[in-house]
Amino acid sequence: MQRIFLDHNATTPIRTEVREKMLPFLGELFGNPSSAHSFGQEVKVHLDEARQRIADQLGASVNEIIFTSGGTESDNAALKGVALAAGSGHIVTTVIEHPAVMQSASYLAKKGFDVTYVEVDSGGVVDPEDVRRAIRPDTIIVSVMHLNNEVGVIQPIEEISMITREAGVPLHTDAVQSFGKLPTKVDDLGVDLISVAAHKIYGPKGIGVLYVRKGTRIDPLIIGGAQEKRRRSGTENVIGIVGFGEAIRLAEVEREQVFQNLEGLRKRFVDGLVERIPQITINGDPERTFPSTISASVARVEGESLLLSLDMEGIAVSTGSACSSGSLEPSHVLVAMGIDTVLAQGTLRFSMGRGTTGEDVDRVLEVFPPVVERLRAMSPLGAEWSAGVGGPTC
Ligand SMILES: Cc1ncc(COP(=O)(O)O)c(C=O)c1O
C-alpha cells in the first residue's frame, strides 16, 4: 500500500541533499569545532558556513545566532533566559502558543512572574490592540507565535512589534512552523528573539536556533564550556547544524514555488472535504491561514478513531487533541478559538508538504468520506453527540 504522509507540521523527512551534506560528519569530519588543530578547524569552517546561512535567512548577524537542540529549547531559552536576566516582572503571551512557550510561561508564573495570556478571535488571530492593553510598565517580554502549528494561522507579528517597540519591550516569536516557509527577516517582523528548528523543513531533528537581537538582556540556560559565545554551552551538534544550513538554503530556493503549489492543493482539498462530508468545519481565518495546514472538525465522530482509520488506509494525519492521563483533552488552541469541546475532539489536522501531490489529495478525498460515514453510523454516542452532550473517553 502506498502511504501518504500528511503530518508535515509534526516533522518532515530529511532531504537527500541534506543527508548527503551531513554524511561526512559521521565519518572523517569528526573534529571538535572548538579545537585549535586542523581536525577542529576543518569542521568549524562548515559550522560557520551554516551559521551564516541561517543568519542571512533571518537578516541577522552571525553573532546573534545561538544553536540549540530545537524549537522547544529555543522557546524555553527565550522566555526563561529573559526572565532570569530581569529577575522579576510581567510576561505577555497568548492562549494559542505551543506547549514549549505555554509551559515556560506557567513555570515562570510559579516562580513569581506575572503572566497575561492574550485571547484570540474565532479565526485564531491575536488582536495587536489586546497585546497593547496587556503590556504594563514592568513587562519584560512579549511572546506571540508566528505561524500556529495546529490551525496554520499567521499572526500579525509586524503590527504587534510596532506596539512592543513603542513600549520598549522585547518581542519573541516562535517561528518553528514558519521558518523557510514564510519571510522571516527579523527587522521586517520587528522581533528581538526568534525560535526556529530544522526538522520542519526537511532537516534533521534535534537542532534549532534562538536568534537574539544584539543588546537584548538574556541569561543562558545551559552553562559550562564557552560555546556559542557563552550563551549556550556544550559541544555543538555539528552534523545537525550542517544539515540545518543546507535545509534552509534549499527551502529558500523553492519557497515561493512550494507556496503556490500548496495554495492550489489546499483549495482542492478544502472544496472536496466540504462538498463530500456533511457537518464539517474548516478552522482558522481563511485570510490568514498558511496553505499547508487544514484543520477540519467533523461533527459526531472522534478524532482518534478517524486518525486510526486513516492510518489503516496508509494516510498519516494528526488530531487536534492531546491524549493524557486517561482522558482526551481537547486542543487548547481550538478551545481558545471558541470551538465546542466535543467538536474539538472530532478535529483532524492534515498538514501538507513540498512532496504532496494532487493525487494524494484525491486519494484522501476518496477514502475519508466513507470513513466518516462508517464511524458516524457505528458511534453509540451519535445521538448524544448531535445533541451536544457526552463525549469520548481516551
Ligand atoms: C510552533 C512550534 N514550536 C515549537 C515546537 C517544538 O520544536 P522541536 O520539536 O524542535 O522541539 C514545535 C514542534 O512541533 C512547533 O510546532
The ligand as an ORCA input file, in Angstrom:
! r2SCAN-3c Opt
* xyz 0 1
  C       5.177     26.059     16.883
  C       6.143     25.070     17.444
  N       7.001     25.461     18.402
  C       7.877     24.612     18.939
  C       7.953     23.308     18.537
  C       8.953     22.398     19.172
  O      10.033     22.200     18.313
  P      11.003     20.932     18.493
  O      10.220     19.736     18.070
  O      12.145     21.222     17.559
  O      11.427     20.899     19.908
  C       7.079     22.843     17.540
  C       7.102     21.437     17.116
  O       6.095     20.829     16.858
  C       6.151     23.753     16.981
  O       5.281     23.378     16.045
*
